[in-house]
Amino acid sequence: MSTLASRTALAALTVVGVAVLGIGLWLVAHLGTSGTATFSASPKGVAAVLVGPDVLNRVDAPVTVTARAAGGAAVFIGAAAPADAQAVIASSPHASVTGVDVTDWALTTSTAGTSTVGTSTPGTSTAGTSAPPALAQSDVWRSSASGRDRTSLVLSQASAPESLVVGSADGATSAVESVTLEWEHHAWFFQALVVTVVGLLLTLAGAAGLWRSRRPVDAEVRR
């Protein structure tokens, strides 16, 4: 291999190493030593949020769901069979969690239902054409939690597939402020650490090779 081709390959190796190292450090920083992946969403103008099994049960590890209510109101979280959860929501305005975005560590959502619940102004009504359901009054929930301002529910995945509904316990139109899903898997931290080490080794190998390849060229120039 010619000197130019060799140095080009070493430069490419260094660039790849830096990229892999950056990804590894980024994953380690977000996952932490516990290996916890956290994704959040702040849906606007809805009184309920539906999380389907394609997101809730996508990882075979316990998931902690945390919900906050706007204005310190009471908030409810309930887990049920997907068909039962959909029946409770029916056509009321809500946000559906459609996936996760690792780039921003966020939950992706779409708005569904007949209308949304918005912020009010004097002399106007914020009620949609379909009122939010009174979630706590339903008997479909396999597990549930409620509290004022903030509440959490841990699902073990033992009852998968399941869907999750977040909203007001009594059917009030106060909007959900945020929903957060956390998956904890200790192996993820070590996998991220392996990526970091591999990136570091590739970077060092490429940089060291480039440094060594300079010597013959420098000697030729001096000659």
C-alpha positions as a Python dict, from the first residue, in 0.01 Angstrom:
ca = {
    (1, 'M'): (0, 0, 0),
    (2, 'S'): (135, 345, -91),
    (3, 'T'): (212, 599, 178),
    (4, 'L'): (-77, 822, 66),
    (5, 'A'): (-327, 536, 70),
    (6, 'S'): (-202, 422, 408),
    (7, 'R'): (-236, 768, 559),
    (8, 'T'): (-583, 807, 408),
    (9, 'A'): (-691, 478, 566),
    (10, 'L'): (-545, 580, 900),
    (11, 'A'): (-719, 918, 883),
    (12, 'A'): (-1050, 744, 809),
    (13, 'L'): (-990, 508, 1102),
    (14, 'T'): (-930, 806, 1330),
    (15, 'V'): (-1249, 980, 1216),
    (16, 'V'): (-1454, 662, 1269),
    (17, 'G'): (-1295, 617, 1610),
    (18, 'V'): (-1382, 972, 1716),
    (19, 'A'): (-1742, 922, 1599),
    (20, 'V'): (-1778, 590, 1785),
    (21, 'L'): (-1617, 743, 2094),
    (22, 'G'): (-1861, 1034, 2083),
    (23, 'I'): (-2161, 801, 2054),
    (24, 'G'): (-2034, 589, 2343),
    (25, 'L'): (-1978, 889, 2571),
    (26, 'W'): (-2321, 1027, 2476),
    (27, 'L'): (-2489, 696, 2566),
    (28, 'V'): (-2297, 665, 2894),
    (29, 'A'): (-2397, 1020, 2991),
    (30, 'H'): (-2767, 956, 2924),
    (31, 'L'): (-2794, 601, 3057),
    (32, 'G'): (-2582, 649, 3369),
    (33, 'T'): (-2437, 361, 3569),
    (34, 'S'): (-2788, 218, 3626),
    (35, 'G'): (-2853, 183, 3253),
    (36, 'T'): (-3174, 387, 3266),
    (37, 'A'): (-3321, 515, 2939),
    (38, 'T'): (-3560, 805, 3000),
    (39, 'F'): (-3802, 942, 2739),
    (40, 'S'): (-4049, 1226, 2796),
    (41, 'A'): (-4327, 1410, 2617),
    (42, 'S'): (-4521, 1726, 2697),
    (43, 'P'): (-4837, 1699, 2486),
    (44, 'K'): (-5015, 2027, 2434),
    (45, 'G'): (-5387, 2082, 2474),
    (46, 'V'): (-5499, 1729, 2563),
    (47, 'A'): (-5661, 1589, 2877),
    (48, 'A'): (-5544, 1229, 2831),
    (49, 'V'): (-5248, 1035, 2689),
    (50, 'L'): (-5259, 679, 2552),
    (51, 'V'): (-4944, 462, 2542),
    (52, 'G'): (-4987, 144, 2339),
    (53, 'P'): (-4806, -191, 2376),
    (54, 'D'): (-4577, -116, 2079),
    (55, 'V'): (-4407, 143, 2302),
    (56, 'L'): (-4492, 25, 2654),
    (57, 'N'): (-4382, -334, 2597),
    (58, 'R'): (-4108, -280, 2338),
    (59, 'V'): (-3837, -371, 2590),
    (60, 'D'): (-3850, -678, 2815),
    (61, 'A'): (-3759, -478, 3123),
    (62, 'P'): (-3963, -299, 3392),
    (63, 'V'): (-4087, 44, 3290),
    (64, 'T'): (-4160, 330, 3528),
    (65, 'V'): (-4427, 573, 3409),
    (66, 'T'): (-4441, 917, 3568),
    (67, 'A'): (-4713, 1172, 3494),
    (68, 'R'): (-4749, 1535, 3591),
    (69, 'A'): (-5069, 1735, 3581),
    (70, 'A'): (-5098, 2098, 3481),
    (71, 'G'): (-5165, 2340, 3763),
    (72, 'G'): (-5110, 2085, 4040),
    (73, 'A'): (-5432, 1896, 3959),
    (74, 'A'): (-5494, 1530, 4035),
    (75, 'V'): (-5347, 1292, 3778),
    (76, 'F'): (-5427, 924, 3713),
    (77, 'I'): (-5229, 640, 3548),
    (78, 'G'): (-5396, 313, 3458),
    (79, 'A'): (-5273, 0, 3278),
    (80, 'A'): (-5517, -233, 3102),
    (81, 'A'): (-5554, -468, 2809),
    (82, 'P'): (-5507, -268, 2485),
    (83, 'A'): (-5871, -311, 2376),
    (84, 'D'): (-6002, -204, 2720),
    (85, 'A'): (-5778, 103, 2732),
    (86, 'Q'): (-5890, 208, 2385),
    (87, 'A'): (-6253, 159, 2486),
    (88, 'V'): (-6210, 386, 2789),
    (89, 'I'): (-6052, 659, 2577),
    (90, 'A'): (-6305, 604, 2294),
    (91, 'S'): (-6322, 916, 2077),
    (92, 'S'): (-6231, 1167, 2348),
    (93, 'P'): (-5947, 1407, 2265),
    (94, 'H'): (-5612, 1257, 2359),
    (95, 'A'): (-5249, 1220, 2255),
    (96, 'S'): (-5119, 880, 2145),
    (97, 'V'): (-4753, 796, 2210),
    (98, 'T'): (-4630, 655, 1880),
    (99, 'G'): (-4263, 583, 1953),
    (100, 'V'): (-3936, 700, 2105),
    (101, 'D'): (-3673, 933, 1962),
    (102, 'V'): (-3328, 842, 2095),
    (103, 'T'): (-3176, 1155, 1940),
    (104, 'D'): (-3374, 1382, 2173),
    (105, 'W'): (-3461, 1116, 2433),
    (106, 'A'): (-3825, 1203, 2378),
    (107, 'L'): (-4155, 1027, 2324),
    (108, 'T'): (-4315, 1099, 1987),
    (109, 'T'): (-4688, 1169, 1994),
    (110, 'S'): (-4983, 1232, 1767),
    (111, 'T'): (-5319, 1387, 1853),
    (112, 'A'): (-5634, 1178, 1823),
    (113, 'G'): (-6000, 1213, 1914),
    (114, 'T'): (-6273, 1449, 1810),
    (115, 'S'): (-6106, 1765, 1939),
    (116, 'T'): (-5842, 1888, 2178),
    (117, 'V'): (-5858, 2075, 2505),
    (118, 'G'): (-5683, 2410, 2480),
    (119, 'T'): (-5600, 2694, 2712),
    (120, 'S'): (-5897, 2917, 2784),
    (121, 'T'): (-5947, 3288, 2739),
    (122, 'P'): (-6223, 3499, 2898),
    (123, 'G'): (-6558, 3443, 2733),
    (124, 'T'): (-6454, 3127, 2547),
    (125, 'S'): (-6505, 2756, 2609),
    (126, 'T'): (-6227, 2497, 2598),
    (127, 'A'): (-6450, 2191, 2603),
    (128, 'G'): (-6419, 1958, 2306),
    (129, 'T'): (-6703, 1778, 2138),
    (130, 'S'): (-6626, 1470, 2347),
    (131, 'A'): (-6559, 1504, 2720),
    (132, 'P'): (-6253, 1341, 2879),
    (133, 'P'): (-6333, 1009, 3050),
    (134, 'A'): (-6347, 974, 3431),
    (135, 'L'): (-6063, 725, 3441),
    (136, 'A'): (-6075, 628, 3809),
    (137, 'Q'): (-6437, 517, 3774),
    (138, 'S'): (-6353, 244, 3524),
    (139, 'D'): (-6301, -114, 3641),
    (140, 'V'): (-6076, -225, 3352),
    (141, 'W'): (-5745, -135, 3514),
    (142, 'R'): (-5501, -414, 3598),
    (143, 'S'): (-5291, -164, 3795),
    (144, 'S'): (-5324, 207, 3859),
    (145, 'A'): (-5188, 502, 4054),
    (146, 'S'): (-5314, 851, 4123),
    (147, 'G'): (-5192, 1158, 4302),
    (148, 'R'): (-5197, 1533, 4302),
    (149, 'D'): (-4953, 1710, 4071),
    (150, 'R'): (-4738, 1397, 4013),
    (151, 'T'): (-4771, 1018, 4030),
    (152, 'S'): (-4578, 711, 3913),
    (153, 'L'): (-4657, 350, 3822),
    (154, 'V'): (-4410, 63, 3769),
    (155, 'L'): (-4500, -211, 3519),
    (156, 'S'): (-4303, -536, 3527),
    (157, 'Q'): (-4402, -649, 3173),
    (158, 'A'): (-4546, -969, 3325),
    (159, 'S'): (-4894, -880, 3193),
    (160, 'A'): (-4784, -767, 2846),
    (161, 'P'): (-4930, -670, 2609),
    (162, 'E'): (-5080, -370, 2788),
    (163, 'S'): (-5177, -14, 2715),
    (164, 'L'): (-5150, 280, 2950),
    (165, 'V'): (-5381, 577, 2993),
    (166, 'V'): (-5279, 899, 3168),
    (167, 'G'): (-5529, 1170, 3253),
    (168, 'S'): (-5757, 1317, 3516),
    (169, 'A'): (-5910, 1077, 3766),
    (170, 'D'): (-6250, 1249, 3761),
    (171, 'G'): (-6281, 1352, 3398),
    (172, 'A'): (-6170, 1713, 3448),
    (173, 'T'): (-6043, 1894, 3142),
    (174, 'S'): (-5712, 1997, 3300),
    (175, 'A'): (-5438, 1903, 3055),
    (176, 'V'): (-5163, 1651, 3120),
    (177, 'E'): (-4840, 1843, 3158),
    (178, 'S'): (-4589, 1565, 3089),
    (179, 'V'): (-4547, 1189, 3066),
    (180, 'T'): (-4213, 1014, 3123),
    (181, 'L'): (-4120, 650, 3057),
    (182, 'E'): (-3806, 500, 3212),
    (183, 'W'): (-3659, 160, 3129),
    (184, 'E'): (-3377, 29, 3348),
    (185, 'H'): (-3141, -237, 3214),
    (186, 'H'): (-2797, -258, 3378),
    (187, 'A'): (-2644, -424, 3069),
    (188, 'W'): (-2707, -108, 2866),
    (189, 'F'): (-2446, 86, 3066),
    (190, 'F'): (-2180, -179, 3006),
    (191, 'Q'): (-2270, -198, 2637),
    (192, 'A'): (-2233, 180, 2612),
    (193, 'L'): (-1901, 151, 2794),
    (194, 'V'): (-1782, -111, 2543),
    (195, 'V'): (-1874, 124, 2257),
    (196, 'T'): (-1676, 402, 2428),
    (197, 'V'): (-1368, 183, 2474),
    (198, 'V'): (-1382, 59, 2114),
    (199, 'G'): (-1406, 418, 1991),
    (200, 'L'): (-1111, 520, 2207),
    (201, 'L'): (-897, 231, 2080),
    (202, 'L'): (-982, 306, 1716),
    (203, 'T'): (-899, 674, 1767),
    (204, 'L'): (-567, 597, 1934),
    (205, 'A'): (-473, 339, 1671),
    (206, 'G'): (-551, 576, 1385),
    (207, 'A'): (-378, 874, 1546),
    (208, 'A'): (-69, 669, 1636),
    (209, 'G'): (-48, 530, 1283),
    (210, 'L'): (-71, 880, 1136),
    (211, 'W'): (205, 1000, 1368),
    (212, 'R'): (435, 713, 1272),
    (213, 'S'): (364, 759, 901),
    (214, 'R'): (494, 1116, 920),
    (215, 'R'): (854, 1007, 993),
    (216, 'P'): (948, 866, 651),
    (217, 'V'): (792, 1167, 479),
    (218, 'D'): (974, 1413, 706),
    (219, 'A'): (1302, 1229, 653),
    (220, 'E'): (1254, 1237, 276),
    (221, 'V'): (1186, 1610, 287),
    (222, 'R'): (1503, 1679, 490),
    (223, 'R'): (1707, 1470, 250),
}
